[in-house]
Every structure is written in structure tokens, then in C-alpha cells.
Amino acid sequence: MGTRLNSLLSNIEKTRGEMIELAHRYGYSNPNVVQCSQKLDSLLNVYNNFGKK
């Protein structure tokens, strides 16, 4: 597995954990949770398109 892919996967897991923590603390509709969720969506889109170029 390449360094870029490892870094991407690590970032996905970190962001997922952050989102879960924020959601437990503030609730799912909190703007910080929504923003973190959008960041996670973006990272997952990058992962899904990884290597398709």
C-alpha cells in the first residue's frame, strides 16, 4: 500500500473518530458535527476515486 493511501486512510479514521466524539458531545445537528461529516464525505470520495485516474 502506498504512502499516499496510508495517509488518506489514517486521515479518514481520524476524522471519523472526531465526528463521533463531536456528535456525542453536541448532537448530530451541531454545525461542527455537520462540517466534520462533510470533511469525512470528501475524504471518502477521494478514497473511492483513488487510483481511477
N, C-alpha and C positions, 0 to 999 in steps of 0.2 A: 504494500500500500504506500502511495506516495506521501511526501511530506505535506503537500497542499491538502490532500484528502484527510489526513490525520488531523491537521489543524482545523479543517472545516467540521469534522465530526466532534472534535473537542469543543468547538465554539457552539455547536448545536446542543450538546449536552449541558454546557454551562448556562446557556440561555434558557433551556427548558427548566433547569433547576431554579433559576432566578424567577421565571414566570410562576412556577408552582409556589415558591415562597411568597412572592408578592400577592398572589391570589388568596393564599391562606390568611395573609395579614390584612389585606384591604378589600377583598371581594373581587369577583370576576369582572365587574363593570368599571372598576377604577381605571382612570386614564393611563396610569403607569403600567398596569397589567395589560391593557389593550395594546399599548405601544410595544411592550416586550413580546406579546403574542405576534404582532406584525413583524417584528425583527426575526422571530423564530420562523414564521412563514417564509420570509425572504431567504433565510439560510436553508430551509428545506427545499425551496425552489432551486437554489444553486446546487444543492446536493442531487436533486432529481435530474438536473441538466448536466451534471458533471460528466465529462468525457463524451458528450454528444456532439461536440464541435468537429 
